[in-house]
Each structure stands twice: as structure tokens, then as C-alpha cells.
Amino acid sequence: MQIENFEITRGNTWKRDLYFSDEDGGIDITGWKILFTAKEKITDLDAAAKIAVSATITDAINGKATLSLSVTNTDLPPASYIYDIKIVTSSAIDELTIVSGNITILSGVTLRDA
């Protein structure tokens, strides 16, 4: 599992392209769920998650997906939250946390409507 911390300004969008591969290239991720969950405390129930989104699979045969956080997802009080990205394979037999860490929501300067 990879540990990765990152920062985002409150109310901003964030996007990451994901690529799943083995030594032969992209692997088929048809039917997978890729889940991003952020919480205040690791002991919080999933229902209390501050952010809970699923990635969009963009090219299942070649192992490509995009994980996006919207303005609404990141409109949280400035603080540090714990998060992880978990995959659930199509058979639902295999579940694997692939990334975890802290997401820090920073205060923004601009609050006006665009």
C-alpha cells in the first residue's frame, strides 16, 4: 500500500487518473469498484465519512479510471482528514486498499461566486 498525503483548497476540484497494470500492461478492471473515503477519525463509520466517492472507469479493458472530487466534496472545514482508496474486484472476493494518507483542506481566499 502506498502512503500519500496531499492538500487541496476548500471548495476546489481535484482529479487523478488511475492506471492498473501488470508486467504485460493494463489489466481488465471491468466490474471493479474504486472507492475514495475521507473521515475525521479512522474509527468513524462509513456513514459519517466527510467524502465518499467512486472513481469513474474510463477504459475498463486497459485498466484506466478517473477519481474526481467536486467543489461540493471539498467544501469542508479546513482541517486534516484521513483517507484511503480501496478497490473491490468484480468478484467482490478481493478487496485491497491501495493508497492511504491525509488530505488537508486549506482555507481559500476567494469566496465570491464566479
Backbone as a printed PyTorch tensor [residue, N CA C, xyz], in Angstrom:
tensor([[[  0.8420,  -1.1730,   0.0000],
         [  0.0000,   0.0000,   0.0000],
         [  0.8910,   1.2400,   0.0000]],

        [[  0.4700,   2.2230,  -0.7650],
         [  1.2020,   3.4730,  -0.8800],
         [  0.6310,   4.4790,   0.1150]],

        [[  1.5010,   5.2530,   0.7690],
         [  1.0790,   6.3340,   1.6590],
         [  1.2950,   7.6400,   0.9100]],

        [[  0.2410,   8.4450,   0.7970],
         [  0.3430,   9.7140,   0.0810],
         [ -0.5130,  10.7520,   0.7810]],

        [[  0.1150,  11.8500,   1.1600],
         [ -0.5940,  12.9860,   1.7490],
         [ -0.7120,  14.0770,   0.6960]],

        [[ -1.8440,  14.7860,   0.7140],
         [ -1.9840,  15.8960,  -0.2230],
         [ -2.8820,  16.9810,   0.3580]],

        [[ -2.7890,  18.1540,  -0.2510],
         [ -3.5580,  19.3170,   0.1760],
         [ -4.4470,  19.7800,  -0.9630]],

        [[ -5.5880,  20.3340,  -0.6030],
         [ -6.4870,  20.9380,  -1.5850],
         [ -7.1640,  22.1210,  -0.9150]],

        [[ -7.3410,  23.1840,  -1.6530],
         [ -8.0220,  24.3560,  -1.1160],
         [ -9.5220,  24.0850,  -1.0590]],

        [[-10.1250,  24.4840,   0.0300],
         [-11.5590,  24.2760,   0.2550],
         [-12.3660,  24.7600,  -0.9540]],

        [[-13.3170,  23.9260,  -1.3840],
         [-14.1970,  24.2850,  -2.4770],
         [-13.5800,  24.1960,  -3.8650]],

        [[-12.4180,  23.5420,  -3.9900],
         [-11.7790,  23.3610,  -5.2870],
         [-12.0180,  21.9390,  -5.7890]],

        [[-11.8470,  21.7430,  -7.0850],
         [-11.9350,  20.4070,  -7.6620],
         [-10.5580,  19.7550,  -7.6370]],

        [[-10.5570,  18.4350,  -7.7070],
         [ -9.3270,  17.6500,  -7.7120],
         [ -9.5780,  16.4180,  -8.5590]],

        [[ -8.5910,  16.0200,  -9.3550],
         [ -8.7620,  14.8690, -10.2390],
         [ -7.4600,  14.0970, -10.3340]],

        [[ -7.5860,  12.7760, -10.3560],
         [ -6.4260,  11.9150, -10.5310],
         [ -6.7950,  10.7780, -11.4730]],

        [[ -5.9720,  10.5810, -12.4910],
         [ -6.1470,   9.4400, -13.3820],
         [ -5.4600,   8.2380, -12.7470]],

        [[ -6.1310,   7.1020, -12.7600],
         [ -5.6080,   5.8690, -12.1800],
         [ -5.3610,   4.8660, -13.3060]],

        [[ -4.3000,   4.0970, -13.1750],
         [ -3.9580,   3.0950, -14.1790],
         [ -3.5390,   1.8210, -13.4580]],

        [[ -4.2190,   0.7310, -13.7380],
         [ -3.9340,  -0.5560, -13.1240],
         [ -3.2730,  -1.4530, -14.1640]],

        [[ -2.1100,  -1.9860, -13.8060],
         [ -1.3540,  -2.7630, -14.7870],
         [ -0.5590,  -3.8740, -14.1190]],

        [[ -0.0880,  -4.7630, -14.9480],
         [  0.8770,  -5.7680, -14.5330],
         [  2.0310,  -5.7080, -15.5260]],

        [[  2.8890,  -6.7050, -15.5270],
         [  4.0650,  -6.6700, -16.4030],
         [  3.7110,  -6.6690, -17.8850]],

        [[  2.4770,  -7.0360, -18.2290],
         [  2.0590,  -7.0650, -19.6280],
         [  1.2890,  -5.8160, -20.0600]],

        [[  1.0930,  -4.8650, -19.1540],
         [  0.3500,  -3.6420, -19.4810],
         [ -0.9320,  -3.5500, -18.6680]],

        [[ -1.8860,  -2.7720, -19.1830],
         [ -3.1450,  -2.5480, -18.4750],
         [ -3.9140,  -3.8350, -18.2340]],

        [[ -4.5420,  -3.9420, -17.0700],
         [ -5.3410,  -5.1260, -16.7480],
         [ -6.8240,  -4.7800, -16.8200]],

        [[ -7.6300,  -5.7670, -17.0870],
         [ -9.0780,  -5.5770, -17.2120],
         [ -9.6850,  -5.3340, -15.8270]],

        [[-10.2990,  -4.1710, -15.6570],
         [-10.9270,  -3.8280, -14.3760],
         [-12.4530,  -3.7670, -14.5120]],

        [[-12.9840,  -4.4530, -15.4860],
         [-14.4310,  -4.4980, -15.6840],
         [-15.1050,  -4.9900, -14.4020]],

        [[-16.0960,  -4.2370, -13.9500],
         [-16.8570,  -4.6160, -12.7710],
         [-16.2400,  -4.2030, -11.4490]],

        [[-15.0600,  -3.6040, -11.4750],
         [-14.4310,  -3.1530, -10.2340],
         [-15.1550,  -1.9360,  -9.6740]],

        [[-15.0380,  -1.7660,  -8.3670],
         [-15.4140,  -0.5260,  -7.6870],
         [-14.1210,   0.0550,  -7.1330]],

        [[-13.9400,   1.3540,  -7.3210],
         [-12.7740,   2.0480,  -6.7880],
         [-13.3210,   3.1500,  -5.8950]],

        [[-13.0780,   3.0220,  -4.5980],
         [-13.7420,   3.8630,  -3.6030],
         [-12.7490,   4.7930,  -2.9050]],

        [[-13.0940,   6.0780,  -2.8200],
         [-12.3240,   7.0700,  -2.0760],
         [-13.1660,   7.4730,  -0.8730]],

        [[-12.6080,   7.3520,   0.3230],
         [-13.3210,   7.6990,   1.5440],
         [-12.4100,   8.5250,   2.4350]],

        [[-12.9290,   9.6640,   2.9320],
         [-12.1910,  10.5120,   3.8690],
         [-13.0400,  10.7060,   5.1230]],

        [[-12.3750,  10.5920,   6.2750],
         [-13.0570,  10.7000,   7.5670],
         [-12.2430,  11.5620,   8.5240]],

        [[-12.9090,  12.0280,   9.5610],
         [-12.1960,  12.7680,  10.6060],
         [-11.3310,  11.8300,  11.4460]],

        [[-11.8850,  10.6630,  11.7830],
         [-11.1710,   9.6800,  12.5970],
         [-11.2980,   8.3180,  11.9340]],

        [[-10.2840,   7.5110,  12.0620],
         [-10.2990,   6.1830,  11.4410],
         [-11.4270,   5.3180,  12.0010]],

        [[-11.8720,   5.5980,  13.2170],
         [-12.9260,   4.8110,  13.8480],
         [-14.3320,   5.2490,  13.4310]],

        [[-14.4450,   6.3470,  12.6660],
         [-15.7610,   6.7960,  12.2030],
         [-16.3740,   5.7430,  11.2820]],

        [[-17.6690,   5.5800,  11.3920],
         [-18.3770,   4.6790,  10.4830],
         [-18.3850,   5.2830,   9.0800]],

        [[-18.5550,   4.4420,   8.0720],
         [-18.6160,   4.9360,   6.6970],
         [-19.7340,   5.9680,   6.5220]],

        [[-20.8180,   5.8180,   7.2450],
         [-21.9390,   6.7620,   7.1560],
         [-21.5370,   8.1630,   7.6120]],

        [[-20.4840,   8.2740,   8.4000],
         [-20.0120,   9.5700,   8.8930],
         [-18.8750,  10.1340,   8.0440]],

        [[-18.5610,   9.4780,   6.9310],
         [-17.4690,   9.9430,   6.0670],
         [-17.7220,  11.3680,   5.5930]],

        [[-16.6800,  12.1630,   5.5530],
         [-16.7710,  13.5350,   5.0450],
         [-16.7760,  13.5460,   3.5230]],

        [[-16.0830,  12.5990,   2.9130],
         [-16.0880,  12.4320,   1.4620],
         [-16.2100,  10.9380,   1.1760]],

        [[-17.1180,  10.5800,   0.2960],
         [-17.2710,   9.1830,  -0.1280],
         [-17.6700,   9.2040,  -1.6030]],

        [[-16.7030,   8.9270,  -2.4750],
         [-16.9650,   8.9380,  -3.9170],
         [-16.3820,   7.6830,  -4.5550]],

        [[-16.9080,   7.3590,  -5.7090],
         [-16.3990,   6.2390,  -6.5010],
         [-15.7370,   6.7870,  -7.7530]],

        [[-14.6620,   6.1610,  -8.1650],
         [-13.9840,   6.5520,  -9.3970],
         [-14.8410,   6.1480, -10.5910]],

        [[-14.6370,   6.8490, -11.6910],
         [-15.2770,   6.5240, -12.9610],
         [-14.3070,   5.6820, -13.7740]],

        [[-14.7300,   4.5000, -14.1690],
         [-13.8800,   3.6650, -15.0110],
         [-14.0070,   4.1770, -16.4410]],

        [[-12.8820,   4.6070, -17.0030],
         [-12.8850,   5.2440, -18.3190],
         [-12.4950,   4.2940, -19.4480]],

        [[-11.7330,   3.2560, -19.1450],
         [-11.3160,   2.2560, -20.1360],
         [-11.0360,   0.9680, -19.3790]],

        [[-12.1040,   0.2080, -19.1120],
         [-12.0040,  -0.9780, -18.2570],
         [-11.0200,  -2.0110, -18.7970]],

        [[-11.0590,  -2.2590, -20.0790],
         [-10.2020,  -3.2960, -20.6830],
         [ -8.7220,  -2.9860, -20.4630]],

        [[ -8.3640,  -1.6960, -20.5040],
         [ -6.9670,  -1.2880, -20.3590],
         [ -6.6160,  -0.7550, -18.9770]],

        [[ -7.5110,  -0.9310, -17.9860],
         [ -7.2080,  -0.5980, -16.5960],
         [ -7.1820,   0.8720, -16.2600]],

        [[ -8.0110,   1.6870, -16.9160],
         [ -7.9800,   3.1310, -16.6740],
         [ -9.2560,   3.6250, -15.9900]],

        [[ -9.0400,   4.5190, -15.0180],
         [-10.1570,   5.1180, -14.2840],
         [ -9.7610,   6.5340, -13.8760]],

        [[-10.7560,   7.3400, -13.5130],
         [-10.5090,   8.7010, -13.0460],
         [-11.2370,   8.8990, -11.7310]],

        [[-10.5070,   9.4300, -10.7680],
         [-11.0710,   9.7600,  -9.4670],
         [-11.1800,  11.2660,  -9.3900]],

        [[-12.3880,  11.7670,  -9.0990],
         [-12.6170,  13.2150,  -9.0660],
         [-13.3060,  13.6200,  -7.7770]],

        [[-12.8380,  14.7250,  -7.2070],
         [-13.5140,  15.3580,  -6.0880],
         [-14.0780,  16.6790,  -6.5910]],

        [[-15.3520,  16.8970,  -6.3240],
         [-16.0280,  18.0960,  -6.7940],
         [-15.9000,  19.2300,  -5.7820]],

        [[-16.3590,  20.4000,  -6.1820],
         [-16.4120,  21.5610,  -5.2910],
         [-17.2010,  21.2090,  -4.0320]],

        [[-18.3000,  20.5120,  -4.2040],
         [-19.1310,  20.1090,  -3.0650],
         [-18.3860,  19.1450,  -2.1560]],

        [[-17.6560,  18.1940,  -2.7340],
         [-16.8960,  17.2330,  -1.9150],
         [-15.8650,  17.9150,  -1.0290]],

        [[-15.2280,  18.9620,  -1.5340],
         [-14.1360,  19.6010,  -0.8020],
         [-14.5800,  20.8280,  -0.0150]],

        [[-15.8700,  21.0980,   0.0170],
         [-16.3900,  22.2310,   0.7940],
         [-16.5440,  21.7970,   2.2490]],

        [[-15.4020,  21.5980,   2.8930],
         [-15.3270,  21.1260,   4.2690],
         [-14.5860,  22.1400,   5.1270]],

        [[-14.7970,  22.1060,   6.4300],
         [-13.9990,  22.9740,   7.3030],
         [-12.5130,  22.6600,   7.1340]],

        [[-11.6780,  23.6930,   7.0500],
         [-10.2420,  23.4490,   6.9310],
         [ -9.7500,  22.5740,   8.0890]],

        [[ -9.1200,  21.4740,   7.7270],
         [ -8.6100,  20.5020,   8.6990],
         [ -7.8940,  19.4010,   7.9360]],

        [[ -7.3090,  18.4810,   8.6820],
         [ -6.6950,  17.3030,   8.0880],
         [ -7.6260,  16.1130,   8.3190]],

        [[ -7.8820,  15.3640,   7.2590],
         [ -8.7510,  14.1960,   7.3060],
         [ -7.9470,  12.9900,   6.8470]],

        [[ -8.2990,  11.8100,   7.3200],
         [ -7.6470,  10.5920,   6.8490],
         [ -8.4540,  10.0480,   5.6800]],

        [[ -7.7730,   9.4500,   4.7280],
         [ -8.4810,   8.9130,   3.5620],
         [ -7.8230,   7.6160,   3.1240]],

        [[ -8.5590,   6.8910,   2.2970],
         [ -7.9630,   5.7800,   1.5770],
         [ -8.6790,   5.5860,   0.2530]],

        [[ -8.0090,   4.8720,  -0.6230],
         [ -8.5860,   4.4480,  -1.8990],
         [ -8.5560,   2.9300,  -1.8720]],

        [[ -9.7300,   2.3450,  -2.0480],
         [ -9.8790,   0.8980,  -1.9470],
         [-10.4890,   0.3610,  -3.2350]],

        [[ -9.9750,  -0.7730,  -3.6950],
         [-10.5830,  -1.4270,  -4.8500],
         [-11.3280,  -2.6760,  -4.3840]],

        [[-12.4390,  -2.9020,  -5.0350],
         [-13.2140,  -4.1240,  -4.8390],
         [-13.3510,  -4.7360,  -6.2240]],

        [[-12.8040,  -5.9330,  -6.4070],
         [-12.8150,  -6.5540,  -7.7270],
         [-14.2190,  -7.0080,  -8.1000]],

        [[-14.3920,  -7.3530,  -9.3570],
         [-15.7110,  -7.7320,  -9.8700],
         [-16.2930,  -8.9390,  -9.1420]],

        [[-15.4540,  -9.8160,  -8.6290],
         [-15.9540, -10.9890,  -7.9060],
         [-16.3120, -10.6450,  -6.4650]],

        [[-15.9000,  -9.4560,  -6.0100],
         [-16.0940,  -8.9900,  -4.6320],
         [-15.3810,  -9.8920,  -3.6290]],

        [[-14.5590, -10.7960,  -4.1210],
         [-13.7630, -11.6440,  -3.2310],
         [-12.5340, -10.8780,  -2.7730]],

        [[-11.9570, -10.1180,  -3.6890],
         [-10.7390,  -9.3690,  -3.3810],
         [-11.0640,  -7.9090,  -3.1060]],

        [[-10.6200,  -7.4250,  -1.9630],
         [-10.6980,  -6.0110,  -1.6050],
         [ -9.3100,  -5.6090,  -1.1610]],

        [[ -8.8460,  -4.4600,  -1.6540],
         [ -7.4810,  -4.0540,  -1.3780],
         [ -7.4110,  -2.5420,  -1.2560]],

        [[ -6.8490,  -2.0670,  -0.1580],
         [ -6.5740,  -0.6410,  -0.0010],
         [ -5.2510,  -0.3770,  -0.6970]],

        [[ -5.2720,   0.5290,  -1.6910],
         [ -4.0710,   0.7590,  -2.4950],
         [ -3.3320,   2.0370,  -2.1190]],

        [[ -4.0500,   3.0180,  -1.5490],
         [ -3.4380,   4.2800,  -1.1310],
         [ -4.1400,   4.7410,   0.1300]],

        [[ -3.3770,   5.3120,   1.0550],
         [ -3.9810,   5.9550,   2.2190],
         [ -3.0840,   7.1040,   2.6480]],

        [[ -3.6290,   7.9610,   3.5000],
         [ -2.8600,   9.0950,   3.9830],
         [ -3.7700,  10.1580,   4.5390]],

        [[ -3.2780,  11.3930,   4.4800],
         [ -4.0440,  12.5360,   4.9570],
         [ -4.3420,  13.4830,   3.8090]],

        [[ -5.5640,  13.9770,   3.7840],
         [ -5.9520,  15.0460,   2.8740],
         [ -6.1930,  16.2620,   3.7570]],

        [[ -5.4770,  17.3270,   3.4700],
         [ -5.6270,  18.5570,   4.2440],
         [ -6.4270,  19.5480,   3.4170]],

        [[ -7.5430,  19.9920,   3.9850],
         [ -8.3600,  21.0200,   3.3480],
         [ -7.8550,  22.3670,   3.8480]],

        [[ -7.4090,  23.1990,   2.9220],
         [ -6.8760,  24.5150,   3.2420],
         [ -7.9530,  25.5820,   3.0950]],

        [[ -7.7990,  26.6550,   3.8450],
         [ -8.7080,  27.8050,   3.6920],
         [ -8.4350,  28.4590,   2.3490]],

        [[ -9.4820,  28.9400,   1.7230],
         [ -9.3290,  29.6770,   0.4780],
         [ -9.4910,  31.1700,   0.7160]],

        [[ -9.0050,  31.9700,  -0.2120],
         [ -9.1380,  33.4160,  -0.1220],
         [-10.4230,  33.8610,  -0.8030]],

        [[-10.6620,  33.3810,  -2.0090],
         [-11.8080,  33.8080,  -2.7930],
         [-13.0550,  33.0500,  -2.3690]],

        [[-14.0950,  33.7940,  -1.9740],
         [-15.3530,  33.1820,  -1.5720],
         [-16.5080,  33.6400,  -2.4480]],

        [[-16.2610,  34.5760,  -3.3790],
         [-17.3310,  35.1230,  -4.2050],
         [-17.7480,  34.1290,  -5.2710]],

        [[-18.9340,  34.3070,  -5.8100],
         [-19.3890,  33.4710,  -6.9130],
         [-18.6730,  33.8950,  -8.1830]],

        [[-18.3520,  32.9270,  -8.9950],
         [-17.6350,  33.2230, -10.2530],
         [-18.5910,  33.7960, -11.2760]]])
